Amino acid sequence: MIQSLQSIFRIPELRKRVLFTLAMLVVYRVGGHVPTPGVDGHALAMAFAQARGTLLGLYDMFVGGAFAKASVFALGIMPYISASIILQLLTAVIPYFEKLQKEGEEGRRKITQYTRYGTVFLSVIQAYGISIFLENFGGAGGVSVVPNPGLSFRLLTVLTLTSGTIFVMWLGERISERGIGNGISLIIFIGIVARNPNDLLQTVRALQTGALRLSQAAMLLIIMLLVTAAVIAITQGQRRIPVQYAKRIIGRKVYGGQSTHIPLRVNTAGVIPIIFAQSVIMFPGTIATFFRGSELAQRFNEMFSPTSAVYNIVYGLVIIFFTYFYTAIIFNPVDLADNMKKYGGFVPGIRPGQKTAEYIDRILTRITLPGAVFLALIAILPSVLIEQFKAPFYFGGTGLLIIVGVALDTLQQIESHLLMRHYDGFMKGTKLRGRR
């Protein structure tokens, strides 16, 4: 591992990419502390402490705490993520977007441009909603978060937050182009990881005050290691369907004849089902915060609190539903079978065409179930750790899946650069065959 880290800085191109990525991430973190004009940061922090466990807390996690500070990056990259998901859903139902997706590089370029337009549109709407929310969001002792509310504050907030989101989107695209890894994913990754030092500090304080016993801390550490290993295994797990391509003679050349496979991931949908499910399950609690004097709202809030059995059961079932739903949208067995048939590919023992599509769909349905159940368990894990093991921090759920997924993807990209330059990689101890 140490030799691999040293090898990164021996390759000029890789060293430049890594340093550029780190510099862009530092810029993002610094921008997360620049406050939005017209907001009382202290009053907002006191008021926001009451919003944990709601959609506001979930949103704040993705933007690395910038939302709770009402910084210029308060919206973060989430409008871009939302626009990307909307475009993916539209691709499945609108023929125009489906056609664009199949047009290759030019089609992808147009979809990216539409995603940017959608990002700006969603940013304006969300920024205006946040400006109204801040005006009505009371701080400690009834102190207003916005000392001078009005139209001028709303317009300034819309301009500031929208510009911040566009800049963050630009940072992510520059990282993907000139850095290492997926820039958008790394920005979300660094926002989540930025909370870890504070979590570690809270754990130390809990041990010092006796709120957390040493045996409980040791058990938590073991569980965290085992869960992380399981997440890595599920993230990397796949079912390989063998594919054989028939030989074709065109002129004097022979094409095809090789064997390959279709890798079907156990967790094809990734972290999206948990994000969808969290948005749905936290909606009642979020609405209840605006009706604190209502008895019905209070009951809803108690029923859908993370510690209740109703919350965890409904949460798990919604995750399983969205896992199948999103997998069906992003993976089309019929198109895959048609493309295989067009290029002379077939699954041994299965008739090409419709039978192949049914075969792939049947396997995908089966392997998606353990992946969906695992996602549900990982999502419920933080509540169990906090309730049963008195964990002073949030571990599991969306954050853990994003951290593991982005870390593996970035390491694989670094390893590919190392192997291209005949260096040993991170993931394997083997060397290239051509190396003497």
GUDREN-310806 format. One line per 8 residues: number of its first residue (from 1); for each residue x, y, z of C-alpha. Coordinates in Angstrom, 3 decimals. Each point is the difference from the previous one (the first is absolute). Layout:
! residues N
NUM	X,Y,Z; ... $
//
This chain:
! residues 436
1	0.000,0.000,0.000; 2.817,2.418,0.921; 1.818,-0.791,-3.243; -3.212,0.614,-1.956; -0.438,3.386,1.683; 3.583,0.894,-0.862; -0.591,-1.119,-3.591; -2.811,2.547,-0.382 $
9	2.486,2.864,0.328; 2.539,-1.629,-2.305; -2.370,0.259,-2.964; -0.198,3.683,-1.070; -3.480,-0.248,-1.573; -1.520,-1.899,2.942; 1.681,2.317,2.521; -1.422,3.025,-1.799 $
17	-3.493,-1.532,-0.053; 0.029,-0.914,3.695; 1.278,3.419,1.100; -2.542,1.763,-2.218; -2.807,-2.077,1.519; 1.140,0.797,3.538; 0.245,3.718,-0.828; -3.554,0.077,-1.398 $
25	-1.356,-1.822,3.055; 1.729,2.532,2.269; -1.681,2.820,-1.956; -3.351,-1.725,0.513; 0.528,-0.365,3.750; 1.092,3.631,0.368; -3.085,1.166,-1.915; -2.166,-2.016,2.385 $
33	0.924,2.453,2.779; -0.789,3.230,-1.884; -3.357,1.225,1.411; -2.949,1.139,-2.077; -0.594,3.767,0.448; -2.852,0.974,2.293; -0.089,-3.140,2.200; 0.746,-0.162,3.739 $
41	2.260,-3.051,0.141; -0.179,-0.489,3.794; -3.805,0.099,0.096; -0.154,-2.372,-2.964; 2.312,-2.528,1.684; -2.141,0.011,3.150; -3.218,-0.421,-1.990; 1.433,-2.646,-2.299 $
49	0.892,-2.229,2.961; -3.740,-0.706,0.294; -0.249,-1.187,-3.623; 2.113,-3.145,0.290; -1.609,-3.155,-1.278; -1.995,1.905,-2.618; 0.553,0.675,-3.694; 1.933,3.108,1.029 $
57	2.508,-2.113,1.910; 0.274,-2.443,-2.905; 0.645,2.829,-2.449; 2.591,1.513,2.330; 1.913,-3.311,0.080; 0.438,-0.005,-3.783; 1.353,3.562,-0.073; 2.452,-0.496,2.857 $
65	-1.795,2.217,2.530; -0.202,2.978,-2.393; -3.803,0.081,0.192; -0.032,0.395,3.795; 2.445,2.906,-0.382; -1.983,1.539,-2.894; 3.252,0.371,-1.931; 0.269,0.888,-3.688 $
73	0.249,-3.760,-0.680; -3.125,-0.795,2.043; -1.651,-1.756,-2.956; 3.197,-1.881,-0.763; -0.102,-2.346,-2.965; -3.440,-1.418,0.828; -1.883,1.960,-2.726; 2.352,-1.577,-2.547 $
81	-0.631,-3.461,1.450; -3.755,0.615,-0.074; 0.153,1.203,-3.610; 2.045,-3.063,-0.983; -2.522,-2.358,1.613; -2.899,1.814,-1.692; 1.739,-0.325,-3.393; 0.526,-3.728,0.643 $
89	-3.690,-0.436,0.797; -0.995,1.996,-3.093; 2.258,-2.208,-2.125; -2.151,-2.988,0.960; -3.333,1.644,-0.910; 0.712,2.595,-2.712; 1.199,-1.294,-3.402; 1.985,3.188,-0.777 $
97	2.309,-0.435,2.993; 0.252,-3.737,-0.649; 1.126,0.792,-3.551; 2.578,2.479,1.298; 1.429,-2.637,2.335; 0.570,-2.328,-2.954; 1.720,2.626,-2.172; 3.385,-0.497,1.608 $
105	2.271,2.875,0.975; -2.120,2.689,-1.651; -3.138,-1.210,1.777; 1.766,-0.119,3.364; 1.246,3.544,-0.560; -3.561,1.234,-0.562; -1.261,-1.856,3.082; 2.800,1.597,2.042 $
113	-1.038,3.427,-1.273; -3.647,-0.657,0.930; 1.197,-1.140,3.429; 1.780,3.328,0.468; -3.118,1.936,-0.975; -2.013,-2.128,2.415; 2.556,0.674,2.732; -0.379,3.764,-0.379 $
121	-3.804,-0.272,-0.072; -0.135,-2.173,3.141; 2.566,2.209,1.748; -2.109,3.112,-0.535; -3.127,-1.721,1.338; 1.768,-1.539,2.993; 1.889,3.206,0.797; -3.252,1.996,0.032 $
129	-1.568,-2.642,2.248; 2.984,0.159,2.352; -0.241,3.810,0.169; -3.650,-0.237,1.099; 0.868,-2.843,2.376; 2.776,2.067,1.621; -2.321,2.965,0.474; -2.501,-2.190,1.874 $
137	2.560,-2.161,1.815; 0.233,1.156,3.606; 3.207,-0.202,1.979; 0.662,-0.348,3.710; -2.408,2.037,2.119; -2.041,0.972,-3.041; 2.902,1.951,-1.543; -0.460,0.347,-3.759 $
145	2.576,-1.668,-2.208; -0.395,2.811,-2.563; 0.175,3.453,1.669; -1.213,1.843,-3.148; -2.438,-2.211,-1.954; -1.625,1.074,-3.224; 0.206,-0.188,-3.772; 3.571,1.309,-0.129 $
153	1.175,-2.792,2.337; -1.804,-2.626,-2.064; 1.468,1.183,-3.304; 3.490,0.233,1.502; -0.313,-3.503,1.447; -1.179,-1.436,-3.326; 2.908,1.635,-1.825; 2.565,-1.081,2.613 $
161	-1.091,-3.624,0.413; -0.579,-0.580,-3.732; 3.443,1.409,-0.800; 1.485,-2.223,2.706; -1.607,-3.119,-1.482; 1.189,0.884,-3.519; 3.526,0.490,1.344; -0.102,-3.342,1.843 $
169	-1.253,-1.684,-3.186; 2.912,1.592,-1.887; 2.434,-1.276,2.659; -1.366,-3.531,-0.377; 0.302,0.070,-3.787; 3.575,1.322,0.197; 0.947,-2.787,2.429; -1.445,-2.618,-2.355 $
177	1.849,1.554,-2.944; 3.387,0.906,1.482; 0.067,-1.832,3.310; -0.501,-3.568,1.165; -3.349,-1.673,0.667; -3.538,1.251,-0.561; -0.086,3.646,1.069; -3.672,0.128,0.983 $
185	0.328,-3.151,2.111; 3.186,1.271,1.664; -1.701,3.260,0.995; -2.786,-1.954,1.743; 2.661,-2.322,1.468; 2.055,2.814,1.522; -3.135,1.611,1.428; -0.870,-3.198,1.871 $
193	3.568,-0.756,1.120; 0.360,3.549,1.344; -2.282,-1.011,2.887; 2.296,-2.821,1.176; 2.379,2.132,2.153; -2.998,1.392,1.909; -1.398,-3.535,0.433; 3.363,-1.163,1.368 $
201	0.088,2.940,2.412; -3.516,-0.796,1.234; 1.022,-3.631,0.580; 3.019,1.052,2.073; -2.182,2.335,2.069; -2.570,-2.765,0.529; 2.766,-2.312,1.278; 1.336,2.703,2.321 $
209	-3.415,0.797,1.477; -0.987,-3.674,0.337; -2.942,0.263,-2.393; 1.735,-2.665,-2.103; 1.815,-2.942,1.599; 3.281,-1.296,-1.372; -1.564,-3.410,-0.707; -2.787,1.677,-1.993 $
217	2.568,1.999,-1.979; 1.947,-3.182,-0.791; -3.190,-1.760,-1.118; -0.906,3.002,-2.172; 3.425,-0.105,-1.644; -0.333,-3.713,-0.799; -3.507,0.502,-1.434; 1.205,2.923,-2.122 $
225	2.844,-2.059,-1.456; -2.266,-2.965,-0.763; -2.724,2.174,-1.541; 2.530,1.872,-2.142; 1.415,-3.296,-1.259; -3.526,-1.205,-0.808; -0.786,3.221,-1.888; 3.177,-0.416,-2.067 $
233	-0.920,-3.617,-0.779; -3.547,0.910,-1.076; 1.186,3.024,-1.993; 2.502,-2.148,-1.904; -2.229,-3.088,-0.189; -1.326,-1.010,-3.398; -1.572,-2.917,-1.841; 1.779,-0.691,-3.286 $
241	-2.098,-1.347,-2.865; 2.202,-1.711,-2.626; -0.357,1.299,-3.573; 1.378,-1.613,-3.152; 0.409,1.889,-3.281; -0.277,-1.943,-3.256; 2.773,0.247,-2.566; -0.657,2.202,-3.018 $
249	2.161,0.110,-3.109; 0.013,3.365,-1.779; 2.367,0.010,-2.920; 3.240,-1.503,1.220; -0.548,0.870,3.641; -1.677,-2.099,2.697; -2.043,1.861,2.620; -1.486,-1.282,3.237 $
257	0.484,-3.460,1.393; 1.108,1.213,3.435; -1.640,-0.664,3.363; -0.890,2.736,2.444; -2.578,0.634,2.731; -2.686,2.439,1.136; 0.720,1.244,3.548; -3.286,0.448,1.879 $
265	0.649,1.813,3.268; -1.694,-1.117,3.200; -0.592,3.690,0.755; -0.765,1.414,-3.447; -1.943,2.997,1.333; 2.810,1.211,2.252; -0.916,2.496,2.707; -2.966,1.568,-1.844 $
273	-2.715,-2.201,1.646; 1.056,1.155,3.479; -0.051,3.650,-1.090; -3.502,-0.421,-1.436; -1.187,-1.905,3.074; 1.472,2.557,2.412; -1.763,2.802,-1.835; -3.324,-1.860,0.291 $
281	0.360,-1.217,3.582; 1.255,3.324,1.370; -2.691,2.041,-1.702; -2.603,-0.391,2.812; 2.554,0.983,2.649; 1.118,2.997,-2.041; -3.589,1.212,-0.430; -0.621,-0.533,3.721 $
289	2.768,2.484,0.877; -2.106,2.761,-1.572; -3.051,-0.884,2.190; 1.573,-0.400,3.426; -3.192,0.931,1.824; -2.145,-2.669,-1.686; -0.687,-3.242,1.872; -0.417,-1.940,-3.259 $
297	3.336,1.287,-1.289; 1.618,-1.035,3.283; -1.347,-3.550,-0.367; 1.305,-0.207,-3.557; 3.371,1.247,1.227; 0.172,-2.691,2.688; -1.183,-2.744,-2.354; 2.609,0.854,-2.627 $
305	2.907,0.645,2.330; 3.105,-2.115,-0.814; -0.320,-1.935,3.262; -3.535,-1.306,-0.630; -0.722,-3.458,-1.399; -2.533,1.412,-2.492; 2.660,2.289,-1.447; 2.560,-2.792,-0.471 $
313	-2.491,-2.481,-1.515; -1.479,2.513,-2.439; 3.472,1.356,-0.785; 1.318,-3.482,-0.866; -2.980,-0.870,-2.205; 0.215,3.305,-1.872; 3.713,-0.587,-0.662; -0.694,-3.473,-1.426 $
321	-2.728,1.448,-2.226; 2.212,2.813,-1.325; 2.876,-2.429,-0.578; -2.098,-2.036,-2.426; -1.565,3.149,-1.468; 3.287,1.750,-0.744; 1.686,-3.189,-1.239; -2.836,-0.480,-2.509 $
329	0.525,3.565,-1.249; 3.771,-0.028,-0.494; 0.362,-3.607,-1.237; -2.010,-1.212,-3.001; 0.435,-3.743,-0.724; -1.877,0.301,-3.319; 2.448,2.579,-1.421; 2.940,-2.048,1.251 $
337	-1.321,-3.185,-1.631; -0.685,1.831,-3.267; 3.532,1.437,-0.106; 1.478,-3.432,0.669; -2.074,-1.508,-2.802; 1.015,2.783,-2.390; 3.704,-0.725,0.487; -0.336,-3.769,0.017 $
345	0.188,-0.518,3.762; -1.969,-2.591,1.942; -0.170,-1.590,3.426; 0.905,-3.704,-0.295; -3.161,-2.114,0.236; -2.350,2.999,-0.365; -1.705,1.018,-3.236; 0.970,3.559,-1.130 $
353	-2.578,2.771,0.164; -3.013,-0.130,2.295; 1.119,-3.161,1.842; 3.358,1.617,0.806; -1.761,3.123,1.305; -2.242,-2.114,2.236; 3.005,-1.974,1.244; 1.958,3.158,0.885 $
361	-3.062,1.572,1.632; -0.588,-3.124,2.107; 3.586,-0.033,1.266; -0.042,3.760,0.645; -3.214,-0.315,2.017; 1.520,-2.722,2.158; 3.327,1.701,0.753; -1.678,3.366,0.634 $
369	-1.894,-1.391,3.015; 3.062,-0.613,2.240; 1.412,3.340,-1.143; -3.257,1.778,0.897; -0.231,-1.693,3.404; 3.635,0.895,0.694; -0.682,3.647,-0.875; -2.948,0.000,2.391 $
377	2.133,-1.448,2.811; 2.797,2.518,-0.595; -2.536,2.844,0.033; -1.515,-1.166,3.310; 3.434,-0.645,1.567; 0.598,3.585,1.294; -3.207,-0.080,2.050; 0.959,-3.380,1.494 $
385	3.514,1.176,0.915; -1.275,3.187,1.621; -2.833,-1.749,1.881; 1.713,-3.253,1.050; 3.711,0.886,0.166; -0.304,3.687,0.970; 2.066,1.069,-3.012; 0.720,3.760,0.220 $
393	0.222,0.271,-3.797; -1.858,-0.980,-3.166; 1.498,-3.061,-1.736; -1.517,-1.846,-2.944; -2.751,0.872,-2.423; 0.578,2.211,-3.004; 3.249,1.469,1.258; 1.768,-3.346,0.382 $
401	-1.133,-1.243,-3.416; 1.166,3.199,-1.692; 3.357,-0.022,1.792; 0.703,-3.629,-0.914; -1.219,0.329,-3.600; 1.919,3.205,-0.751; 3.159,-1.239,1.755; -0.004,-3.260,-2.008 $
409	-0.630,1.826,-3.285; 2.800,2.523,0.657; 2.452,-2.716,1.067; -0.777,-1.992,-3.145; 0.723,3.043,-2.170; 3.288,0.629,1.805; 0.902,-3.672,-0.360; -0.682,0.076,-3.738 $
417	2.474,2.892,-0.339; 2.584,-1.905,2.055; -0.396,-3.193,-2.009; 0.262,1.904,-3.289; 3.403,1.288,1.168; 1.079,-3.496,1.144; -0.367,0.706,3.718; -1.662,-2.244,2.548 $
425	-3.619,0.961,0.653; -1.959,0.445,3.226; -2.587,-2.716,-0.493; 2.287,-2.865,-0.992; 3.486,-1.089,0.908; 0.645,-1.505,-3.433; 2.078,1.626,-2.706; -0.646,0.395,-3.678 $
433	0.864,-3.001,-2.089; 2.194,2.050,-2.275; 2.205,1.234,2.813; 3.388,-1.727,0.151 $
//
